[in-house]
Amino acid sequence: MTALHSNPLFDRLADAENILVTGAGGGFDIYAGLPVALSLMHQGKQVRLANLSFSALAGLPTDAWVAPDLAAVTPDSAPHLSYFPERTLAQWLQAHGYPATVYAFPQTGVQPLRAAYRELIDLHRIDAIVLVDGGTDILMRGDEAGLGTPEEDLTSVAALAALEDVPERLVVSVGFGVDAYHGVSHGLVLENIAALERAGAYLGAFSIPRATREGALFLDAVAHAQEQTPDRPSIVNGSIAAAVRGSFGDVQFTSRTRGSELFVNPLMSLCFAFDLPGLAARCLYLDRIEDTHLMRQVHSRIAEFREELVTRPSRRIPH
C-alpha cells in the first residue's frame, strides 16, 4: 500500500532500471509522455522513447530499421519529410542534452506490433513500460455511445497486454476533455475510471505544474514542435500545454481549430495513471483484435463488434 505523500505511478517504477515510455495513438502522443519520461530520467533511470507513428516511415533507409516494424529515428532522419513528430522530438532531445533516439512503429495490427515491442524490450532489457495516450479514448471499454479514435490506442494496449514477462506495464492518460471533439462523453470516462478504481487498476492522478522542471521542459518541447510543424501542430498537446500555462476557455493556438470552441481547463494537465493489464481486462473487444496484422482489420473488427451491442448513452457531468 502506498503512502498518501508518495505517487503510486512512480512507486511502481521505483525498482525499474530500463523504462520504455511510448505513445499509444500515433501522431504527437509521445509528447504527452514527456513529463513522466523526463522525471524518470532526472531520477537516474535509463529511459527509451517510442511512438506508434503516423509518419511516412516506409521511406526510411534500410539501416534505420532495427527490426521489422521497428525504426530508430534520429535528429537527422528523413530531412525531406515536413511532418515527422518522432524526428522533431529527437531534435529537441538532442538540443537539450538528452538521448536523441525515438523509436517508431508503423501502423499495423496487434501481432506485428507486439513482435516489434518484443524486439525493443529485448534490445534494451526493458523492465517497465509506460504507455501514454494524449486524450482519454484509451479508457473507453467499447460500449460507449462514442469511442473517439480507439483503433491505434487499443492496438497498443492489446500488443502489450500479452507481454507478461515485463514486470511493470502502466498506462497514463493526459488531456481530459480533448476527445469531446471526437464524440467521447467524459461523464462516461469518469464512470470508467471509477470502475477501474473498484477493480484495483486505477493508480490516481497528478498534475503537470509549469513551476516544475519537467513542466517547463514540456512547454518548451510543445512550442518547438509547433514551430517545426506549423501546418499540422498537435491540438492535443497544444491544449495540454495551454492548460499547464494556466489558460482557460476558448484558447485558439492554431488555425486547425478555427470554427470550434475549445474548453481549455486545469483538468487537461492531469495525468491519470492505470495498471495496463487491469485496463486491458475491461476492454470488451480486445479479443476481437488479438489476431490482427493490419490496422484496417482492427477498424473492421471494432465496427463489427459495435454492430452487435446496445451502447451506453452519453452521460452529462452535472456541474
VEXMARKOL-529419 format. One record per residue (C-alpha): residue in three letters; x negated, y, z negated. Coordinates in pm, 1 decimal, padded with zeros to 6 digits. Each point is the difference from the previous one (the first is absolute). Layout:
// VEXMARKOL-529419
<pt type="ala" u="X" v="Y" w="Z"/>
...
// end
This chain:
// VEXMARKOL-529419
<pt type="met" u="00000.0" v="00000.0" w="00000.0"/>
<pt type="thr" u="-00132.1" v="00343.3" w="00098.0"/>
<pt type="ala" u="-00024.9" v="00291.1" w="-00243.4"/>
<pt type="leu" u="00210.3" v="00306.3" w="00083.1"/>
<pt type="his" u="-00307.3" v="00222.5" w="00037.9"/>
<pt type="ser" u="-00151.0" v="-00223.2" w="00271.1"/>
<pt type="asn" u="00110.1" v="-00059.7" w="00358.7"/>
<pt type="pro" u="00130.4" v="-00350.4" w="00087.2"/>
<pt type="leu" u="-00117.8" v="00021.4" w="00361.9"/>
<pt type="phe" u="-00358.7" v="00084.9" w="-00091.7"/>
<pt type="asp" u="00010.0" v="-00245.1" w="-00290.8"/>
<pt type="arg" u="00079.4" v="-00276.7" w="00250.7"/>
<pt type="leu" u="-00305.0" v="00109.7" w="00201.2"/>
<pt type="ala" u="-00237.6" v="00041.0" w="-00294.8"/>
<pt type="asp" u="-00184.0" v="-00329.6" w="00055.0"/>
<pt type="ala" u="-00001.4" v="00016.3" w="00379.2"/>
<pt type="glu" u="-00330.5" v="00078.5" w="00169.6"/>
<pt type="asn" u="00082.7" v="00006.3" w="00372.9"/>
<pt type="ile" u="00333.4" v="00164.8" w="00070.1"/>
<pt type="leu" u="00180.9" v="00043.2" w="00332.7"/>
<pt type="val" u="00236.3" v="00298.5" w="00028.8"/>
<pt type="thr" u="00203.5" v="-00041.1" w="00316.0"/>
<pt type="gly" u="00280.5" v="00182.6" w="00178.6"/>
<pt type="ala" u="00312.5" v="-00209.4" w="00050.5"/>
<pt type="gly" u="00195.9" v="00177.4" w="00269.1"/>
<pt type="gly" u="-00237.3" v="00140.9" w="00257.1"/>
<pt type="gly" u="-00078.0" v="00356.2" w="00099.6"/>
<pt type="phe" u="-00138.3" v="00201.8" w="-00288.7"/>
<pt type="asp" u="00119.8" v="-00237.4" w="-00274.7"/>
<pt type="ile" u="-00354.2" v="-00055.2" w="-00128.5"/>
<pt type="tyr" u="-00019.3" v="00370.4" w="-00088.2"/>
<pt type="ala" u="00275.9" v="-00054.9" w="-00257.2"/>
<pt type="gly" u="-00236.3" v="-00247.0" w="-00167.5"/>
<pt type="leu" u="-00293.3" v="00240.7" w="-00018.9"/>
<pt type="pro" u="00065.2" v="00126.9" w="-00355.7"/>
<pt type="val" u="-00002.3" v="-00355.5" w="-00135.9"/>
<pt type="ala" u="-00295.7" v="-00104.1" w="00218.0"/>
<pt type="leu" u="-00206.2" v="00304.9" w="-00100.7"/>
<pt type="ser" u="00079.1" v="-00050.7" w="-00367.8"/>
<pt type="leu" u="-00124.4" v="-00359.3" w="00025.4"/>
<pt type="met" u="-00316.5" v="00116.1" w="00180.7"/>
<pt type="his" u="-00062.2" v="00258.3" w="-00270.6"/>
<pt type="gln" u="00024.5" v="-00282.0" w="-00256.2"/>
<pt type="gly" u="-00286.5" v="-00176.4" w="00175.7"/>
<pt type="lys" u="00206.5" v="-00260.5" w="00186.4"/>
<pt type="gln" u="-00088.1" v="-00121.8" w="00349.2"/>
<pt type="val" u="00300.0" v="00112.7" w="00203.8"/>
<pt type="arg" u="00075.8" v="-00084.0" w="00363.6"/>
<pt type="leu" u="00266.2" v="00178.4" w="00202.1"/>
<pt type="ala" u="00221.3" v="-00150.1" w="00269.8"/>
<pt type="asn" u="00315.8" v="00088.4" w="00188.4"/>
<pt type="leu" u="00257.2" v="-00165.0" w="00220.5"/>
<pt type="ser" u="-00060.3" v="00219.4" w="00302.9"/>
<pt type="phe" u="00212.7" v="00179.0" w="00258.2"/>
<pt type="ser" u="-00315.2" v="00098.8" w="00188.7"/>
<pt type="ala" u="-00111.1" v="-00135.1" w="00340.1"/>
<pt type="leu" u="-00237.5" v="-00256.2" w="-00146.7"/>
<pt type="ala" u="-00012.2" v="-00208.2" w="00319.0"/>
<pt type="gly" u="-00244.1" v="00251.2" w="00147.4"/>
<pt type="leu" u="-00261.7" v="-00048.7" w="-00271.0"/>
<pt type="pro" u="-00327.7" v="-00166.0" w="00107.1"/>
<pt type="thr" u="-00062.2" v="-00365.0" w="-00076.3"/>
<pt type="asp" u="-00246.7" v="00074.5" w="-00279.5"/>
<pt type="ala" u="00269.7" v="00191.8" w="-00193.4"/>
<pt type="trp" u="00195.4" v="-00321.7" w="-00055.4"/>
<pt type="val" u="-00104.5" v="-00177.4" w="-00318.4"/>
<pt type="ala" u="00248.1" v="-00278.9" w="00071.7"/>
<pt type="pro" u="00312.6" v="-00047.5" w="00211.3"/>
<pt type="asp" u="00248.5" v="00275.2" w="-00097.1"/>
<pt type="leu" u="-00252.2" v="00170.3" w="-00230.3"/>
<pt type="ala" u="-00191.9" v="00306.5" w="00119.8"/>
<pt type="ala" u="-00258.8" v="00204.5" w="-00188.6"/>
<pt type="val" u="00057.8" v="00370.8" w="00069.1"/>
<pt type="thr" u="-00279.0" v="00252.1" w="-00059.1"/>
<pt type="pro" u="-00024.1" v="00379.2" w="00040.1"/>
<pt type="asp" u="-00127.9" v="-00051.5" w="00355.8"/>
<pt type="ser" u="00261.7" v="-00249.0" w="00117.3"/>
<pt type="ala" u="00193.5" v="00074.3" w="00322.8"/>
<pt type="pro" u="-00068.0" v="00376.1" w="00027.5"/>
<pt type="his" u="00234.5" v="00014.4" w="00301.6"/>
<pt type="leu" u="00306.5" v="-00079.1" w="-00214.6"/>
<pt type="ser" u="00183.7" v="00307.6" w="-00127.4"/>
<pt type="tyr" u="00213.4" v="-00202.8" w="-00243.4"/>
<pt type="phe" u="-00210.1" v="-00229.9" w="-00216.8"/>
<pt type="pro" u="00080.0" v="00039.7" w="-00374.7"/>
<pt type="glu" u="-00252.5" v="-00267.2" w="-00101.7"/>
<pt type="arg" u="-00284.3" v="00184.7" w="00177.3"/>
<pt type="thr" u="00117.2" v="00334.0" w="-00136.8"/>
<pt type="leu" u="-00011.3" v="-00143.3" w="-00351.7"/>
<pt type="ala" u="-00344.1" v="-00152.1" w="00064.0"/>
<pt type="gln" u="-00125.7" v="00344.7" w="00104.3"/>
<pt type="trp" u="00140.5" v="00158.2" w="-00315.5"/>
<pt type="leu" u="-00153.3" v="-00272.2" w="-00218.8"/>
<pt type="gln" u="-00340.6" v="00049.7" w="00161.5"/>
<pt type="ala" u="00017.4" v="00377.6" w="-00049.1"/>
<pt type="his" u="00065.6" v="-00053.2" w="-00371.8"/>
<pt type="gly" u="-00268.2" v="-00263.5" w="-00056.3"/>
<pt type="tyr" u="00225.9" v="-00306.2" w="-00027.9"/>
<pt type="pro" u="-00042.8" v="-00330.1" w="00190.1"/>
<pt type="ala" u="00133.2" v="00085.7" w="00344.9"/>
<pt type="thr" u="00140.0" v="-00323.2" w="00145.9"/>
<pt type="val" u="00377.3" v="-00044.7" w="00021.5"/>
<pt type="tyr" u="00124.3" v="-00339.9" w="00115.7"/>
<pt type="ala" u="00295.1" v="-00008.8" w="00238.1"/>
<pt type="phe" u="00253.8" v="-00271.2" w="00079.3"/>
<pt type="pro" u="00197.5" v="00012.1" w="00326.6"/>
<pt type="gln" u="00375.8" v="-00045.2" w="-00017.3"/>
<pt type="thr" u="00059.7" v="-00374.7" w="-00009.4"/>
<pt type="gly" u="00224.9" v="-00250.6" w="-00169.8"/>
<pt type="val" u="-00061.5" v="-00148.4" w="-00343.3"/>
<pt type="gln" u="-00225.6" v="-00290.8" w="00098.5"/>
<pt type="pro" u="-00275.2" v="00192.3" w="00184.5"/>
<pt type="leu" u="00012.4" v="00283.0" w="-00253.4"/>
<pt type="arg" u="-00047.7" v="-00247.0" w="-00284.4"/>
<pt type="ala" u="-00295.0" v="-00156.3" w="00183.6"/>
<pt type="ala" u="-00157.7" v="00344.0" w="00044.8"/>
<pt type="tyr" u="00048.0" v="00077.7" w="-00368.3"/>
<pt type="arg" u="-00163.1" v="-00332.7" w="-00084.0"/>
<pt type="glu" u="-00305.2" v="00094.1" w="00209.9"/>
<pt type="leu" u="-00029.4" v="00336.6" w="-00176.0"/>
<pt type="ile" u="00046.8" v="-00154.7" w="-00344.8"/>
<pt type="asp" u="-00272.1" v="-00256.1" w="00065.4"/>
<pt type="leu" u="-00233.9" v="00257.8" w="00155.4"/>
<pt type="his" u="00000.5" v="00225.0" w="-00305.7"/>
<pt type="arg" u="00094.2" v="-00250.7" w="-00272.8"/>
<pt type="ile" u="00314.2" v="00197.6" w="-00074.5"/>
<pt type="asp" u="00149.6" v="-00080.8" w="-00339.3"/>
<pt type="ala" u="00282.0" v="00256.8" w="-00005.5"/>
<pt type="ile" u="00224.2" v="00158.5" w="00263.5"/>
<pt type="val" u="00209.9" v="00315.8" w="-00027.0"/>
<pt type="leu" u="00251.5" v="00024.2" w="00284.8"/>
<pt type="val" u="00122.6" v="00357.6" w="00043.0"/>
<pt type="asp" u="00316.4" v="00129.1" w="00165.1"/>
<pt type="gly" u="00046.0" v="00366.9" w="00077.4"/>
<pt type="gly" u="00371.5" v="-00000.5" w="-00073.5"/>
<pt type="thr" u="00238.0" v="-00242.7" w="-00168.8"/>
<pt type="asp" u="00131.5" v="-00231.4" w="00270.9"/>
<pt type="ile" u="-00242.9" v="-00268.2" w="-00117.5"/>
<pt type="leu" u="00233.9" v="-00028.8" w="-00302.5"/>
<pt type="met" u="00306.0" v="-00089.8" w="00209.2"/>
<pt type="arg" u="00103.0" v="-00362.8" w="-00053.1"/>
<pt type="gly" u="00196.2" v="-00020.3" w="00326.4"/>
<pt type="asp" u="00368.3" v="00033.8" w="-00088.0"/>
<pt type="glu" u="00005.6" v="00379.1" w="-00031.1"/>
<pt type="ala" u="00206.0" v="00214.7" w="00235.8"/>
<pt type="gly" u="-00320.8" v="00148.8" w="00140.2"/>
<pt type="leu" u="-00345.5" v="-00160.9" w="-00006.5"/>
<pt type="gly" u="-00208.1" v="00281.4" w="00145.8"/>
<pt type="thr" u="-00283.7" v="-00148.9" w="00205.8"/>
<pt type="pro" u="-00087.0" v="-00316.5" w="-00194.4"/>
<pt type="glu" u="-00155.4" v="-00216.6" w="00272.6"/>
<pt type="glu" u="-00366.7" v="00090.1" w="-00049.4"/>
<pt type="asp" u="00033.4" v="00039.4" w="-00377.6"/>
<pt type="leu" u="00155.8" v="-00341.5" w="-00056.5"/>
<pt type="thr" u="-00230.3" v="-00169.2" w="00250.2"/>
<pt type="ser" u="-00281.9" v="00124.5" w="-00222.9"/>
<pt type="val" u="00177.8" v="-00120.8" w="-00314.6"/>
<pt type="ala" u="00065.2" v="-00342.9" w="00152.1"/>
<pt type="ala" u="-00359.4" v="-00030.8" w="00121.7"/>
<pt type="leu" u="-00137.9" v="00066.6" w="-00348.1"/>
<pt type="ala" u="00264.4" v="-00186.2" w="-00200.0"/>
<pt type="ala" u="-00147.1" v="-00338.1" w="00096.5"/>
<pt type="leu" u="-00361.6" v="00090.2" w="-00085.6"/>
<pt type="glu" u="00033.0" v="-00137.2" w="-00350.2"/>
<pt type="asp" u="-00373.8" v="-00034.7" w="-00059.7"/>
<pt type="val" u="-00039.0" v="00379.7" w="-00022.8"/>
<pt type="pro" u="00035.9" v="00062.1" w="-00375.4"/>
<pt type="glu" u="00176.7" v="00335.7" w="00021.7"/>
<pt type="arg" u="00241.5" v="00108.4" w="00274.3"/>
<pt type="leu" u="00184.2" v="00325.4" w="-00062.6"/>
<pt type="val" u="00226.3" v="00241.1" w="00188.3"/>
<pt type="val" u="00007.2" v="00378.2" w="-00034.4"/>
<pt type="ser" u="00282.0" v="00208.2" w="00148.4"/>
<pt type="val" u="-00061.4" v="00376.3" w="00031.8"/>
<pt type="gly" u="00239.0" v="00259.7" w="00139.8"/>
<pt type="phe" u="00338.5" v="-00055.1" w="-00163.3"/>
<pt type="gly" u="00264.0" v="00158.2" w="00223.6"/>
<pt type="val" u="-00188.5" v="00022.7" w="00328.9"/>
<pt type="asp" u="00185.6" v="-00295.5" w="00152.0"/>
<pt type="ala" u="00339.9" v="00169.0" w="-00027.4"/>
<pt type="tyr" u="-00055.1" v="00113.6" w="00360.0"/>
<pt type="his" u="-00006.4" v="-00368.7" w="00099.8"/>
<pt type="gly" u="00321.6" v="-00083.9" w="-00182.6"/>
<pt type="val" u="-00138.6" v="-00128.2" w="-00330.2"/>
<pt type="ser" u="00228.8" v="00051.8" w="-00299.2"/>
<pt type="his" u="-00223.7" v="00095.6" w="-00289.1"/>
<pt type="gly" u="00278.1" v="-00086.8" w="-00241.2"/>
<pt type="leu" u="-00050.9" v="-00357.8" w="00121.0"/>
<pt type="val" u="-00376.7" v="00044.1" w="-00028.7"/>
<pt type="leu" u="00048.2" v="00077.6" w="-00368.4"/>
<pt type="glu" u="00233.1" v="-00299.6" w="-00036.1"/>
<pt type="asn" u="-00267.3" v="-00221.1" w="00155.8"/>
<pt type="ile" u="-00270.1" v="00138.1" w="-00228.7"/>
<pt type="ala" u="00223.3" v="-00076.4" w="-00299.2"/>
<pt type="ala" u="00040.8" v="-00358.5" w="00123.5"/>
<pt type="leu" u="-00378.0" v="-00029.9" w="00041.9"/>
<pt type="glu" u="-00040.2" v="00123.8" w="-00357.6"/>
<pt type="arg" u="00235.3" v="-00271.7" w="-00124.5"/>
<pt type="ala" u="-00200.7" v="-00256.3" w="00198.1"/>
<pt type="gly" u="-00324.9" v="00120.6" w="-00158.3"/>
<pt type="ala" u="-00141.1" v="00127.0" w="00330.7"/>
<pt type="tyr" u="00015.3" v="00378.0" w="-00058.7"/>
<pt type="leu" u="-00320.4" v="00149.7" w="-00141.4"/>
<pt type="gly" u="00124.3" v="00353.1" w="-00057.0"/>
<pt type="ala" u="-00074.0" v="00328.9" w="00174.4"/>
<pt type="phe" u="-00253.6" v="00280.9" w="-00023.4"/>
<pt type="ser" u="-00045.2" v="00330.6" w="00179.4"/>
<pt type="ile" u="-00281.6" v="00140.9" w="00214.2"/>
<pt type="pro" u="-00081.6" v="00333.7" w="-00169.1"/>
<pt type="arg" u="-00186.5" v="00249.6" w="00219.1"/>
<pt type="ala" u="-00213.3" v="00090.1" w="-00304.0"/>
<pt type="thr" u="-00167.0" v="-00342.6" w="00015.1"/>
<pt type="arg" u="-00304.5" v="-00074.1" w="00216.9"/>
<pt type="glu" u="00192.9" v="-00262.3" w="00192.2"/>
<pt type="gly" u="00299.9" v="00228.5" w="00051.4"/>
<pt type="ala" u="-00218.7" v="00278.4" w="00137.4"/>
<pt type="leu" u="-00181.7" v="-00240.4" w="00232.9"/>
<pt type="phe" u="00332.2" v="-00140.9" w="00124.1"/>
<pt type="leu" u="00117.5" v="00350.5" w="00089.8"/>
<pt type="asp" u="-00326.7" v="00061.6" w="00182.8"/>
<pt type="ala" u="00025.8" v="-00328.8" w="00192.9"/>
<pt type="val" u="00358.4" v="00070.1" w="00108.9"/>
<pt type="ala" u="-00092.6" v="00352.9" w="00110.7"/>
<pt type="his" u="-00291.7" v="-00141.2" w="00199.3"/>
<pt type="ala" u="00225.5" v="-00259.1" w="00165.2"/>
<pt type="gln" u="00252.0" v="00269.3" w="00094.0"/>
<pt type="glu" u="-00277.4" v="00206.7" w="00159.7"/>
<pt type="gln" u="-00135.6" v="-00298.2" w="00193.2"/>
<pt type="thr" u="00343.3" v="-00123.5" w="00114.1"/>
<pt type="pro" u="00201.2" v="00321.1" w="00051.7"/>
<pt type="asp" u="00248.3" v="-00157.2" w="00242.8"/>
<pt type="arg" u="00086.0" v="-00297.4" w="-00224.3"/>
<pt type="pro" u="-00065.7" v="00093.2" w="-00362.5"/>
<pt type="ser" u="00132.1" v="-00232.1" w="-00267.2"/>
<pt type="ile" u="00339.3" v="00118.8" w="-00121.8"/>
<pt type="val" u="-00016.0" v="-00244.6" w="-00291.3"/>
<pt type="asn" u="-00339.7" v="00107.5" w="-00130.1"/>
<pt type="gly" u="00070.5" v="00363.1" w="00080.1"/>
<pt type="ser" u="00309.3" v="-00023.9" w="-00221.8"/>
<pt type="ile" u="-00191.9" v="-00176.3" w="-00277.5"/>
<pt type="ala" u="-00278.2" v="00260.2" w="00018.8"/>
<pt type="ala" u="00254.1" v="00283.4" w="-00012.6"/>
<pt type="ala" u="00151.3" v="-00157.8" w="-00312.3"/>
<pt type="val" u="-00346.5" v="-00035.8" w="-00158.5"/>
<pt type="arg" u="-00057.2" v="00373.4" w="00065.3"/>
<pt type="gly" u="00326.0" v="00080.5" w="-00180.3"/>
<pt type="ser" u="00203.7" v="00095.7" w="00305.4"/>
<pt type="phe" u="00374.0" v="-00053.6" w="-00014.1"/>
<pt type="gly" u="00292.2" v="-00023.4" w="00238.5"/>
<pt type="asp" u="-00001.7" v="00045.3" w="00376.6"/>
<pt type="val" u="-00376.6" v="00028.6" w="00043.0"/>
<pt type="gln" u="-00079.0" v="-00004.1" w="00373.9"/>
<pt type="phe" u="-00363.3" v="-00084.7" w="00075.2"/>
<pt type="thr" u="00032.1" v="-00141.5" w="00353.8"/>
<pt type="ser" u="00214.0" v="00062.2" w="00306.7"/>
<pt type="arg" u="00086.0" v="-00372.1" w="-00006.6"/>
<pt type="thr" u="00257.7" v="00070.9" w="-00272.0"/>
<pt type="arg" u="00154.7" v="00302.7" w="00172.8"/>
<pt type="gly" u="00377.1" v="-00027.3" w="-00026.9"/>
<pt type="ser" u="-00016.2" v="-00228.2" w="-00305.2"/>
<pt type="glu" u="00047.2" v="00120.7" w="-00356.2"/>
<pt type="leu" u="-00269.3" v="-00140.9" w="-00227.4"/>
<pt type="phe" u="00029.8" v="-00044.8" w="-00374.5"/>
<pt type="val" u="-00354.1" v="00005.9" w="-00132.2"/>
<pt type="asn" u="00003.7" v="-00053.7" w="-00376.5"/>
<pt type="pro" u="-00218.0" v="-00128.9" w="-00287.3"/>
<pt type="leu" u="00129.2" v="-00359.0" w="00032.2"/>
<pt type="met" u="-00187.6" v="-00027.0" w="00331.0"/>
<pt type="ser" u="-00333.1" v="00012.7" w="-00182.6"/>
<pt type="leu" u="00082.2" v="-00301.5" w="-00218.5"/>
<pt type="cys" u="-00176.0" v="-00334.1" w="00057.0"/>
<pt type="phe" u="00238.3" v="-00287.2" w="-00077.5"/>
<pt type="ala" u="-00198.7" v="-00319.9" w="-00064.0"/>
<pt type="phe" u="00111.8" v="-00362.3" w="00031.3"/>
<pt type="asp" u="-00123.7" v="-00357.3" w="-00012.1"/>
<pt type="leu" u="-00009.8" v="-00112.8" w="00364.5"/>
<pt type="pro" u="00113.3" v="-00362.0" w="-00049.8"/>
<pt type="gly" u="00288.8" v="00126.0" w="-00212.1"/>
<pt type="leu" u="00103.4" v="00251.5" w="00264.8"/>
<pt type="ala" u="-00031.9" v="-00261.8" w="00274.9"/>
<pt type="ala" u="00227.1" v="-00236.8" w="-00191.9"/>
<pt type="arg" u="00278.0" v="00259.3" w="00012.2"/>
<pt type="cys" u="-00003.9" v="00037.1" w="00380.3"/>
<pt type="leu" u="00292.9" v="-00194.9" w="00143.9"/>
<pt type="tyr" u="-00144.9" v="-00060.4" w="00347.9"/>
<pt type="leu" u="-00370.0" v="-00057.7" w="-00066.0"/>
<pt type="asp" u="00033.3" v="-00368.6" w="00089.4"/>
<pt type="arg" u="00153.4" v="00100.1" w="00335.2"/>
<pt type="ile" u="-00315.3" v="00182.9" w="00110.9"/>
<pt type="glu" u="-00254.1" v="-00245.7" w="-00147.3"/>
<pt type="asp" u="-00087.7" v="-00178.4" w="00324.0"/>
<pt type="thr" u="-00010.3" v="00309.6" w="00225.1"/>
<pt type="his" u="-00297.4" v="00081.4" w="00222.5"/>
<pt type="leu" u="00126.6" v="00318.6" w="00167.3"/>
<pt type="met" u="00150.1" v="00316.4" w="-00144.8"/>
<pt type="arg" u="00295.6" v="-00025.4" w="00236.3"/>
<pt type="gln" u="00080.3" v="-00335.4" w="-00160.4"/>
<pt type="val" u="00009.8" v="00171.8" w="-00338.6"/>
<pt type="his" u="00242.3" v="00259.9" w="00140.1"/>
<pt type="ser" u="00230.7" v="-00265.8" w="00144.7"/>
<pt type="arg" u="-00005.8" v="-00221.7" w="-00311.3"/>
<pt type="ile" u="00099.8" v="00292.7" w="-00222.4"/>
<pt type="ala" u="00274.4" v="00099.6" w="00245.1"/>
<pt type="glu" u="00135.3" v="-00356.1" w="00003.3"/>
<pt type="phe" u="-00002.5" v="-00008.4" w="-00380.2"/>
<pt type="arg" u="00187.2" v="00332.1" w="-00017.1"/>
<pt type="glu" u="00274.7" v="-00130.5" w="00226.8"/>
<pt type="glu" u="00084.5" v="-00273.1" w="-00252.9"/>
<pt type="leu" u="00062.3" v="00205.8" w="-00314.0"/>
<pt type="val" u="00219.6" v="00264.7" w="-00155.1"/>
<pt type="thr" u="-00226.1" v="00287.8" w="-00096.4"/>
<pt type="arg" u="-00001.2" v="00192.6" w="-00323.8"/>
<pt type="pro" u="00137.5" v="00350.4" w="00064.4"/>
<pt type="ser" u="-00219.1" v="00302.7" w="-00059.1"/>
<pt type="arg" u="-00004.6" v="00120.0" w="-00358.0"/>
<pt type="arg" u="00000.6" v="00368.1" w="-00085.8"/>
<pt type="ile" u="-00222.9" v="00123.7" w="-00280.9"/>
<pt type="pro" u="00250.2" v="00190.8" w="-00221.2"/>
<pt type="his" u="-00224.4" v="00284.3" w="-00115.7"/>
// end
